[in-house]
Amino acid sequence: KDPEHMKVMQNILSQADVFLTSTREKGLKKLGLDWETLHAKYPKLIMGHVTGWGLYGPKKDDSGLDAVAFFGANGLLTDTLMEEGAPPIYSPTGMGDLTTGTMLAVGVLAALHKRDVTGEGDYVMCSLNGTGSWVSSAVASATQYGYEWPRTSYTSGPLSQGYLCKDGKYFYSMVNEHDRFWPAYSAAMGVPEEMRTDPRYATRDGQLQPDNRRYMVDVLRECAKKQNSDELYKKMMAGDVPCCVLAKYE
């Protein structure tokens, strides 16, 4: 609380449109930079606040980075595995910050528009934990309807996973309409002719059966090994199958 530093800060705040901070609420109150104090002094100021865990509840004053609050606290690290019992994956650090920052930007823009209309500033807060829970909400909801995690090759859709090709790259597709795309997919993959029309594999209901699914995955693995990823991709594109060759960060 250096007096000269605070004087400079007050001068900046008096001219600013938006004050952005990721300092926890208890720290802001010690510095006199909490929303209630600022709003009383600078009624047109907009405050954009990023927290780890929000403003309420038992964790509100805890430290929190995207690796723990965004990724670690909601299943993204524990359940996004291909092998049950394996250690949690390393979090792709930074994605939580970028996503939460984007959410905050949208709120700040809305507050700026509101100020144009009302002449009054506003307070906008986004938490890493709240945004992480929102990002993973569709996955979390699906667990209530039979989707189990961690997933494996045999519990994932046979047409919605990656297969290692002859060139060492993975071909990956995501097929939600099994019956529609199976003819094009099976032809491109080189599935044996008798299997292409067998209802155990050619229909959505058939491939949902665990034994049928396991057999399909094993067959598709062998088919993929016989082709390069780029040639398989071209064949799939000819049938309009949603797919890609998996890339790496590097």
Helices and strands as residue ranges (DSSP letters): H 3-15, E 18-21, H 25-31, H 35-41, E 46-51, I 66-72, H 95-118, E 123-127, H 128-135, H 137-142, G 143-145, E 162-164, E 170-173, H 178-189, H 193-196, H 199-202, H 204-207, H 210-224, H 229-238, E 243-245
